């Protein structure tokens, strides 16, 4: 059986971990990104969301161009619950009277 560590050893380990965490916290607080106010961080989220929307729009455009080039059907871009970038459109045919 292995001998158990004495309680003093566990306390020293805890103190060493806390000191290391405190150093890391101070280092992170001194980094340039830590000084961004919360309102700016909200703006960063809006910018990221906008960039994501632009990326989706670019994907939709590419998918639409590919579909029109390789199919005789007609497609539109529309948000889909299933993640489809484009949806096929079926024309309405007027009945002959």
trRosetta pair geometry for C-beta under 8 A, 3 or more apart (Angstrom, degrees):
i j d omega theta_ij theta_ji phi_ij phi_ji
5 9 4.5 -109 175 79 107 136
5 10 5.9 121 111 -51 122 87
6 9 5.0 101 62 -1 75 103
6 10 7.7 -143 100 -3 44 85
7 10 5.6 -54 -153 34 41 112
7 11 6.5 40 152 -19 70 104
8 11 5.7 -53 -150 36 34 112
8 12 6.4 35 153 -20 66 104
9 12 5.8 -53 -149 35 32 111
9 13 6.4 34 151 -21 64 105
10 13 5.6 -54 -150 35 33 114
10 14 6.4 34 152 -19 65 104
11 14 5.6 -52 -148 36 33 112
11 15 6.3 33 154 -19 66 105
12 15 5.7 -53 -147 37 32 111
12 16 6.3 33 153 -21 65 106
13 16 5.7 -54 -148 35 30 111
13 17 6.4 30 153 -19 64 105
14 17 5.7 -55 -150 36 32 111
14 18 6.3 30 154 -17 66 106
15 18 5.7 -54 -146 38 32 111
15 19 6.3 34 154 -21 65 105
16 19 5.7 -52 -147 35 31 112
16 20 6.4 31 153 -18 63 106
17 20 5.7 -56 -150 37 31 112
17 21 6.3 32 152 -19 65 106
18 21 5.6 -53 -146 37 32 112
18 22 6.3 35 154 -21 65 105
19 22 5.7 -54 -149 35 30 112
19 23 6.5 32 152 -19 64 103
20 23 5.7 -52 -150 34 32 112
20 24 6.4 31 152 -17 65 106
21 24 5.6 -55 -147 38 32 112
21 25 6.2 37 152 -23 66 105
22 25 5.6 -50 -146 33 32 114
22 26 6.5 31 155 -17 64 104
23 26 5.9 -56 -150 37 30 109
23 27 6.3 31 152 -19 65 107
24 27 5.6 -54 -147 36 32 113
24 28 6.3 30 155 -18 66 107
25 28 5.9 -57 -148 38 29 109
25 29 6.3 27 155 -18 64 108
26 29 5.7 -56 -145 37 30 110
26 30 6.4 25 156 -16 64 109
27 30 6.0 -63 -151 39 29 107
27 31 6.9 42 149 -38 63 97
28 31 5.6 -40 -154 9 37 117
28 34 5.7 124 149 -74 68 139
29 34 5.0 -160 -136 145 33 159
30 34 7.1 40 31 44 16 139
31 34 5.0 97 64 -7 80 106
32 35 6.5 -63 -165 27 39 108
33 36 6.0 -28 -169 -7 51 116
36 40 4.7 -116 -177 87 94 128
36 41 5.7 115 122 -59 116 84
36 44 7.5 29 164 -29 151 136
37 40 5.0 96 61 7 75 102
37 41 7.2 -134 104 -7 41 88
38 41 5.3 -51 -149 33 39 115
38 42 6.6 43 151 -22 67 97
39 42 5.7 -48 -155 30 36 113
39 43 6.8 38 146 -17 63 102
40 43 5.3 -50 -152 36 40 115
40 44 6.5 48 147 -25 67 98
41 44 5.3 -44 -150 29 37 117
41 45 6.8 43 148 -21 62 97
42 45 5.6 -48 -157 29 37 114
42 46 6.8 37 146 -18 64 101
43 46 5.5 -51 -151 35 38 113
43 47 6.4 40 150 -20 68 103
44 47 5.6 -52 -147 36 34 112
44 48 6.3 35 152 -19 66 105
45 48 5.7 -53 -147 37 31 112
45 49 6.3 32 153 -19 65 105
46 49 5.7 -53 -146 37 31 111
46 50 6.3 34 153 -21 64 106
47 50 5.6 -53 -148 36 30 113
47 51 6.4 32 152 -19 64 105
48 51 5.7 -53 -148 36 32 111
48 52 6.4 34 151 -21 64 105
49 52 5.5 -53 -149 35 33 114
49 53 6.4 35 151 -20 65 103
50 53 5.6 -52 -150 34 33 112
50 54 6.5 33 151 -18 64 104
51 54 5.6 -52 -149 36 33 112
51 55 6.4 37 150 -22 64 103
52 55 5.6 -51 -150 33 33 113
52 56 6.5 33 151 -18 65 103
53 56 5.7 -52 -149 36 33 111
53 57 6.3 36 151 -21 65 105
54 57 5.5 -50 -146 36 33 114
54 58 6.4 36 152 -21 64 103
55 58 5.7 -52 -150 34 32 112
55 59 6.5 32 150 -18 64 104
56 59 5.6 -54 -150 37 34 112
56 60 6.3 37 151 -22 66 104
56 85 7.5 -163 -172 -122 79 99
57 60 5.6 -51 -147 35 32 113
57 61 6.4 35 153 -21 64 104
58 61 5.7 -51 -148 34 32 112
58 62 6.4 31 154 -17 64 106
59 62 5.8 -55 -148 38 31 110
59 63 6.2 30 155 -17 66 108
59 85 5.7 -111 124 -123 99 147
60 63 5.8 -57 -146 39 30 109
60 64 6.1 31 155 -21 65 108
60 77 4.3 68 176 -131 128 129
60 85 4.7 -160 -101 -179 68 102
60 86 6.4 134 -154 -61 77 84
61 64 5.7 -55 -146 36 28 112
61 65 6.4 27 156 -17 64 106
61 77 7.6 -19 -67 -69 49 147
62 65 5.9 -55 -147 37 30 109
62 66 6.3 30 154 -19 64 108
63 66 5.7 -55 -147 38 31 112
63 67 6.2 30 155 -19 66 108
63 77 7.9 118 73 -98 108 95
63 85 4.5 101 34 96 162 134
63 86 4.9 -166 119 -11 116 118
64 67 5.8 -55 -145 37 29 110
64 68 6.3 24 158 -14 64 108
64 75 5.8 -162 -130 98 74 117
64 76 7.9 11 -117 -146 118 16
64 77 5.8 -57 -63 -55 131 99
64 85 7.8 -118 -41 129 77 104
64 86 5.3 154 -80 -92 73 140
65 68 6.0 -56 -143 40 29 107
65 69 6.1 25 158 -17 63 113
66 69 5.8 -64 -148 40 27 110
66 70 6.1 -9 166 8 66 117
67 70 6.5 -76 -137 51 23 89
67 71 5.3 -28 -179 26 66 124
67 73 7.4 -56 166 74 102 98
67 75 4.6 12 115 6 147 155
67 86 5.8 -132 -6 95 155 157
68 71 6.9 -68 -108 54 17 83
68 74 8.0 29 -104 -125 87 47
68 75 6.7 -124 -59 34 77 106
71 75 7.5 71 73 -28 136 116
73 88 5.4 -17 151 -144 143 108
73 89 7.6 153 167 52 96 61
74 88 7.2 105 77 -161 50 64
74 89 4.8 -50 98 60 99 104
74 91 7.2 75 26 -52 133 92
75 86 4.5 36 167 163 124 124
75 87 6.6 157 -156 77 78 33
75 88 5.5 -49 -99 -100 79 49
75 89 6.5 167 -107 2 23 87
76 86 6.6 161 81 -158 29 80
76 87 5.8 -23 62 60 81 86
76 89 5.5 62 -9 -43 105 123
77 85 6.8 -35 -131 160 86 69
77 86 5.5 -53 -92 -102 57 75
77 87 7.9 126 -125 15 14 78
78 86 7.6 84 23 -139 69 37
78 87 5.3 -32 43 10 114 123
80 83 6.2 -66 86 33 103 14
80 84 3.9 10 42 46 166 87
80 85 7.6 -85 15 -41 120 16
80 87 6.4 148 -77 -64 122 111
84 87 6.0 88 117 -75 133 76
